[in-house]
């Protein structure tokens, strides 16, 4: 049996994007590995911004990327639930044994804090989903601890 995400979940932050997709069968939490709660850094690490720029450069030009990175650096940290981030971005939950998800799960188990995620806000009126510019694996690892994990995010409009 697979675990499906509720389309009626809410966040405590204004501006959450309505979700239209749910993680698939990989959403089942592995039962054999207990996972502690997720600890978070107060701000993204310096290397997260170039990683976000690299990903978004597949979708936007250099001028937009410079503007985006500046906006992300200045944006406040807000919190969204792991399940809502995946749904807003239209992304499937990666398996727990994905090499990067497993690495983040190991960090969580060790009590090491993860870096907040960097996102680009979607546009419901235009049918554009949100983008996880950096932190997809961290969102998935957090989901495995608890789908209601509050994840710190810096989110801006592209």
C-alpha positions as CSV (number, residue, x, y, z in Angstrom):
1,X,0.0,0.0,0.0
2,X,1.4,3.4,-0.8
3,X,1.1,6.5,1.2
4,X,-0.6,9.4,-0.6
5,X,-0.3,13.0,0.3
6,X,-3.4,15.0,1.2
7,X,-4.4,17.7,-1.2
8,X,-6.0,19.6,1.7
9,X,-2.8,20.1,3.8
10,X,-1.9,23.6,4.7
11,X,1.1,25.6,5.8
12,X,1.5,28.4,8.3
13,X,3.1,30.6,5.7
14,X,1.1,32.8,3.3
15,X,1.5,32.2,-0.4
16,X,1.7,28.4,-0.5
17,X,1.1,27.1,-4.0
18,X,-1.9,24.8,-4.6
19,X,-0.6,21.3,-5.3
20,X,-1.7,19.1,-8.2
21,X,0.6,16.1,-7.9
22,X,1.7,13.7,-5.2
23,X,4.7,11.6,-4.6
24,X,4.3,8.0,-5.9
25,X,5.0,4.6,-4.4
26,X,8.5,5.7,-3.2
27,X,6.7,7.8,-0.6
28,X,6.5,4.8,1.7
29,X,8.8,5.5,4.7
30,X,11.3,2.7,5.4
31,X,10.3,1.0,8.6
32,X,13.6,-0.6,9.5
33,X,15.5,2.7,10.0
34,X,14.4,5.1,12.7
35,X,15.2,8.7,11.9
36,X,15.7,11.5,14.4
37,X,14.2,15.0,13.9
38,X,15.8,17.3,11.4
39,X,18.1,20.1,12.5
40,X,18.6,23.1,10.3
41,X,21.2,25.8,9.8
42,X,20.0,29.4,10.2
43,X,21.0,30.3,6.6
44,X,21.9,28.5,3.4
45,X,25.6,27.7,2.9
46,X,27.6,29.8,0.5
47,X,27.9,26.9,-2.1
48,X,24.1,26.5,-2.2
49,X,23.7,29.8,-4.3
50,X,25.9,28.7,-7.2
51,X,24.2,25.3,-7.2
52,X,20.8,27.0,-7.4
53,X,22.1,29.3,-10.2
54,X,23.5,26.3,-12.1
55,X,20.1,24.6,-12.1
56,X,18.0,27.6,-12.9
57,X,20.4,28.6,-15.7
58,X,18.8,25.7,-17.6
59,X,15.5,27.8,-17.5
60,X,16.7,31.4,-17.5
61,X,19.4,33.7,-18.9
62,X,22.4,35.2,-17.1
63,X,20.8,38.5,-16.2
64,X,17.8,36.7,-14.6
65,X,20.2,34.4,-12.8
66,X,22.2,37.2,-11.3
67,X,18.9,38.9,-10.2
68,X,17.6,35.6,-8.8
69,X,20.7,34.9,-6.7
70,X,20.7,38.4,-5.3
71,X,17.1,38.1,-4.4
72,X,17.6,34.7,-2.8
73,X,20.5,36.1,-0.7
74,X,18.2,38.9,0.5
75,X,15.1,36.8,1.0
76,X,13.9,36.0,4.5
77,X,13.8,32.4,5.6
78,X,10.2,31.0,5.8
79,X,9.0,27.5,6.5
80,X,7.0,25.1,4.5
81,X,6.1,21.4,5.1
82,X,8.1,18.8,3.2
83,X,5.0,17.3,1.6
84,X,3.8,20.8,0.4
85,X,7.2,21.6,-1.1
86,X,7.2,18.4,-3.1
87,X,3.6,18.9,-4.3
88,X,4.1,22.5,-5.2
89,X,7.2,21.6,-7.3
90,X,5.4,18.6,-8.8
91,X,8.4,16.4,-7.9
92,X,8.3,12.7,-6.9
93,X,9.8,11.7,-3.6
94,X,13.2,10.2,-4.3
95,X,13.9,6.8,-2.8
96,X,15.6,6.7,0.6
97,X,18.5,4.8,-1.0
98,X,19.2,7.5,-3.6
99,X,22.9,8.3,-2.9
100,X,22.2,12.0,-2.0
101,X,19.1,11.3,0.0
102,X,20.9,8.6,1.9
103,X,23.7,11.0,2.6
104,X,21.3,13.6,4.0
105,X,19.5,10.9,6.1
106,X,22.9,10.0,7.6
107,X,23.5,13.7,8.4
108,X,20.0,13.8,10.1
109,X,20.7,10.6,12.1
110,X,24.1,12.1,13.2
111,X,22.3,15.2,14.4
112,X,24.1,17.5,11.9
113,X,22.1,20.4,10.6
114,X,21.1,20.7,7.0
115,X,21.1,23.8,4.9
116,X,17.8,25.6,4.2
117,X,16.4,25.1,0.7
118,X,16.4,27.7,-2.1
119,X,13.2,27.9,-4.2
120,X,11.6,29.9,-7.0
121,X,7.9,30.5,-6.5
122,X,5.4,29.1,-8.9
123,X,2.5,30.9,-10.5
124,X,-0.9,29.2,-10.1
125,X,-2.6,31.4,-12.6
126,X,-0.1,30.5,-15.3
127,X,0.2,26.9,-14.3
128,X,3.9,27.1,-13.4
129,X,5.0,24.9,-10.5
130,X,7.5,26.1,-7.9
131,X,11.1,25.1,-8.4
132,X,13.5,23.7,-5.8
133,X,16.6,25.5,-7.1
134,X,18.7,23.8,-4.4
135,X,17.8,21.3,-1.8
136,X,15.6,18.6,-3.5
137,X,17.5,15.8,-1.8
138,X,17.2,17.5,1.6
139,X,13.5,17.9,1.2
140,X,13.2,14.2,0.4
141,X,15.4,13.2,3.3
142,X,13.3,15.4,5.6
143,X,10.1,13.8,4.2
144,X,11.4,10.4,5.3
145,X,11.7,11.7,8.9
146,X,8.2,13.1,8.9
147,X,6.1,14.4,5.9
148,X,5.1,17.4,8.1
149,X,8.7,18.4,8.8
150,X,8.9,22.2,8.6
151,X,11.7,23.1,6.2
152,X,13.4,26.5,6.2
153,X,13.2,27.9,2.7
154,X,14.3,31.1,0.9
155,X,11.8,31.6,-1.9
156,X,11.7,34.3,-4.5
157,X,9.8,35.1,-7.7
158,X,11.7,34.6,-11.0
